[in-house]
């Protein structure tokens, strides 16, 4: 009931990892998105065990090899129910779909990007998502949203999508973007609107965290959010 994209971007000078996901279930990003600045990103989905995302990142932090990290994690019990992706600082992304992954499922990999989905409308969906991401310019957040839209336009899931989320990490210790639509009729459309609101302010909030008082406030006077 989920399709997701994990990507690496170095175009702005800093290494960024991003992930976007959508699902017919509520609050998808809260369960499937796992990112760590300077280390990588991973998705844990399909009868989700969120612990597996953290385990993938721990192994990426230790040796940096996504394929090795996936091999190490997929030795766990009940792994046949899980669908996982992982992407490190270098090398290709990797994907795993257990034997009990739900419905029509699949994955696709390109340079710096990996996509996986389950209960899809067709096996072509992951390839459509990768193609949209690699052919779209702009900020990483914009490219991830464009990829989700392409997945939906290509047929999406077997049922209606109700939640979507997007997380990006960079060179600070917290996500520079963490946007979620946990239940809506058009979650990907609403997520795109949130991205439009957030991007002009994103870097100022990083500056405020690192250097208080040197970036503008938003909202009411005295805003400290």
VMD Tcl script that draws the C-alpha trace (Angstrom):
set ca {
  {0.00 0.00 0.00}
  {3.04 2.23 -0.36}
  {5.46 3.62 -2.92}
  {8.58 5.52 -1.93}
  {11.67 7.13 -3.37}
  {15.04 7.59 -1.67}
  {17.61 9.88 -3.32}
  {21.06 11.41 -2.89}
  {21.90 14.93 -4.14}
  {25.23 16.78 -4.12}
  {24.30 19.56 -6.55}
  {24.25 22.31 -3.92}
  {27.71 21.61 -2.55}
  {26.48 19.71 0.51}
  {25.47 16.06 0.41}
  {21.74 15.74 0.90}
  {19.59 12.67 1.26}
  {15.85 12.81 0.69}
  {12.90 10.50 0.83}
  {9.28 10.85 -0.21}
  {6.53 8.30 0.25}
  {2.80 7.95 -0.24}
  {0.28 5.37 0.90}
  {-3.37 4.51 1.24}
  {-2.64 4.16 4.98}
  {-2.44 7.16 7.32}
  {0.80 8.85 8.39}
  {3.07 6.87 6.06}
  {6.23 8.95 6.54}
  {6.16 8.48 10.31}
  {6.76 4.76 9.80}
  {8.77 4.29 6.62}
  {11.21 7.23 6.36}
  {14.67 6.86 7.88}
  {17.47 9.33 7.14}
  {20.72 10.27 8.86}
  {22.86 13.28 7.88}
  {26.18 12.28 6.37}
  {25.23 8.59 6.37}
  {22.33 7.80 4.06}
  {18.66 7.04 3.79}
  {16.47 3.95 3.98}
  {12.85 2.95 3.63}
  {11.17 0.18 5.62}
  {7.70 -0.60 4.28}
  {5.12 -3.34 3.58}
  {3.81 -4.70 6.89}
  {6.30 -2.20 8.22}
  {8.90 -2.83 10.89}
  {10.33 0.68 11.53}
  {13.27 -0.82 13.43}
  {14.75 -2.07 10.17}
  {15.29 1.45 8.85}
  {17.43 2.35 11.84}
  {19.36 -0.90 11.52}
  {20.15 -0.16 7.89}
  {21.42 3.30 8.82}
  {23.55 1.90 11.66}
  {25.26 -0.41 9.22}
  {25.70 2.32 6.64}
  {27.31 4.44 9.34}
  {29.69 1.59 10.09}
  {30.89 0.67 6.62}
  {28.99 2.73 4.01}
  {28.09 -0.17 1.73}
  {24.34 -0.20 0.97}
  {24.33 -3.69 -0.53}
  {26.22 -5.11 2.44}
  {23.91 -3.29 4.87}
  {20.87 -4.77 3.16}
  {22.35 -8.27 3.24}
  {23.05 -7.92 6.96}
  {19.55 -6.70 7.79}
  {17.68 -9.20 5.63}
  {18.95 -12.05 7.76}
  {16.38 -11.01 10.41}
  {13.30 -13.02 11.37}
  {10.08 -12.37 9.41}
  {12.04 -10.58 6.69}
  {9.85 -12.17 4.00}
  {7.12 -9.68 4.99}
  {9.29 -6.61 4.47}
  {10.20 -4.30 1.62}
  {13.38 -2.28 2.12}
  {15.55 0.22 0.27}
  {18.91 1.74 1.22}
  {21.24 4.39 -0.19}
  {24.62 5.47 1.16}
  {27.11 8.26 0.49}
  {28.51 6.48 -2.55}
  {27.45 3.71 -4.86}
  {24.04 2.63 -6.10}
  {20.89 2.24 -4.07}
  {19.59 -1.23 -3.30}
  {16.14 -2.71 -2.77}
  {14.68 -5.88 -1.25}
  {11.15 -7.25 -1.54}
  {10.39 -10.28 0.62}
  {8.44 -13.24 -0.67}
  {5.32 -12.04 1.16}
  {5.39 -8.47 -0.14}
  {1.80 -7.47 -0.81}
  {0.19 -7.42 -4.24}
  {1.92 -6.20 -7.36}
  {5.27 -4.91 -6.21}
  {8.65 -3.94 -7.56}
  {11.63 -1.61 -7.42}
  {13.86 0.44 -9.71}
  {17.35 1.86 -9.26}
  {19.32 4.61 -10.99}
  {22.37 6.68 -10.08}
  {21.72 8.04 -6.59}
  {18.07 6.96 -6.43}
  {16.06 3.88 -5.52}
  {12.29 3.37 -5.64}
  {10.11 0.57 -4.29}
  {6.39 -0.03 -4.01}
  {3.80 -2.62 -3.08}
  {0.12 -3.12 -3.92}
  {0.79 -1.11 -7.06}
  {-1.46 -0.64 -10.06}
  {1.32 -2.06 -12.25}
  {4.93 -3.19 -12.22}
  {5.92 -0.13 -14.27}
  {5.25 2.34 -11.45}
  {8.76 2.33 -9.89}
  {10.37 2.95 -13.29}
  {8.02 5.87 -13.89}
  {8.98 7.40 -10.55}
  {12.72 7.07 -11.25}
  {12.30 8.56 -14.72}
  {10.47 11.58 -13.35}
  {13.06 12.19 -10.66}
  {16.05 11.94 -12.99}
  {14.45 14.20 -15.61}
  {13.31 16.94 -13.20}
  {15.43 19.92 -12.14}
  {15.18 22.10 -9.06}
  {15.58 21.55 -5.34}
  {15.68 17.99 -4.08}
  {12.30 18.49 -2.42}
  {10.72 19.58 -5.71}
  {12.19 16.63 -7.58}
  {10.90 14.19 -4.96}
  {7.39 15.61 -5.16}
  {7.51 15.46 -8.96}
  {8.48 11.80 -8.67}
  {5.53 11.05 -6.38}
  {3.18 12.81 -8.78}
  {4.54 10.74 -11.64}
  {3.95 7.56 -9.71}
  {0.37 8.57 -9.05}
  {-0.19 9.64 -12.66}
  {1.19 6.32 -13.88}
  {-1.47 4.47 -11.91}
  {-0.26 4.64 -8.32}
  {-1.55 2.03 -5.94}
  {-4.44 -0.38 -6.23}
  {-6.49 1.91 -3.98}
  {-6.67 5.66 -3.32}
  {-3.66 7.41 -1.77}
  {-4.41 9.13 1.55}
  {-1.05 10.16 3.05}
  {2.30 11.47 1.85}
  {5.49 12.76 3.39}
  {8.88 14.15 2.50}
  {12.10 14.35 4.54}
  {15.48 15.81 3.56}
  {18.69 15.84 5.60}
  {21.85 17.78 4.81}
  {24.90 18.89 6.82}
  {23.19 19.69 10.12}
  {22.00 17.27 12.79}
  {18.29 17.60 12.06}
  {16.09 17.32 8.96}
  {16.13 20.54 6.98}
  {12.75 19.52 5.55}
  {10.15 17.32 7.23}
  {6.69 17.76 5.72}
  {3.75 15.41 6.12}
  {0.13 15.10 5.04}
  {-1.16 12.32 7.27}
  {-4.71 11.95 5.91}
  {-6.28 13.72 2.94}
  {-8.06 13.14 -0.35}
  {-5.13 14.62 -2.32}
  {-2.08 14.21 -0.08}
  {0.51 14.53 -2.84}
  {-1.09 17.75 -4.06}
  {-1.14 19.12 -0.51}
  {2.46 18.05 -0.01}
  {3.44 20.00 -3.13}
  {1.73 23.08 -1.68}
  {3.63 22.65 1.58}
  {6.91 22.45 -0.32}
  {6.11 25.74 -2.07}
  {5.49 27.40 1.31}
  {8.50 25.83 3.02}
  {11.35 26.18 0.51}
  {11.72 30.00 0.66}
  {12.10 29.72 4.46}
  {14.06 26.45 4.76}
  {17.60 27.79 4.87}
  {16.71 30.62 7.25}
  {15.51 28.09 9.81}
  {18.87 26.33 9.58}
  {20.61 29.67 10.13}
  {18.40 30.39 13.13}
  {19.34 27.06 14.65}
  {23.06 27.60 14.19}
  {23.27 31.38 14.64}
  {20.30 32.73 16.65}
  {19.20 36.21 15.72}
  {20.89 36.31 12.34}
  {17.93 35.13 10.24}
  {14.47 36.66 9.81}
  {11.44 35.61 11.82}
  {8.22 34.36 10.26}
  {4.72 34.74 11.55}
  {4.02 37.04 14.51}
  {6.68 39.27 16.10}
  {8.78 37.31 18.56}
  {8.22 34.04 16.77}
  {10.72 31.48 18.06}
  {9.56 28.40 16.16}
}
mol new
graphics top color blue
foreach p $ca { graphics top sphere $p radius 0.5 }
foreach p [lrange $ca 0 end-1] q [lrange $ca 1 end] { graphics top cylinder $p $q radius 0.2 }
display resetview
